[in-house]
């Protein structure tokens, strides 16, 4: 591993692949901020989340629901960790020129797919079961879906490189 080569590739490589990974990093950073706010609410650090003034929006109810704590930990910090992991996976190894292996894009794609599946599940739960919508969760779902769209070609490319298909 050559840390200087990785730094150079991350900072200066202007390939389409690197641009996609930078966009994924940016989206994940926004998701990290978004779910940090949710985490502050879910752990009692802040008492109330600001919301839009429409009856359908109730971010406090959604983020305090049983569903939001179903694994014994609030889902906000879990999502924040997932966004941080995506950032690490998108940056790991720089580019192919500095040693990034195709498996990294497979791991990146799998992590994003898992996050997106979770977002779709929570959207369903909010809309059809709770009948209330969390503004912050909508932002997170949009981030996850956008990341999945951006990561799909990277995943397809890495599978071709790994398996020659």
Secondary structure, DSSP 8 states (H G I E B T S, - for coil): --HHHHHHHHHH---HHHHHHHHHHHHHHHHHHHHHHHHHHHTTSSS-----SSTTB-HHHHHTSGGGGTTSS-HHHHHHHHHHHHHHHHHTT-SGGGT--HHHHHHHHHHHHHHHHHHHHHHHIIIIII--B-HHHHHHHHHHHHHHHHHHHHHHHHHHHHH--
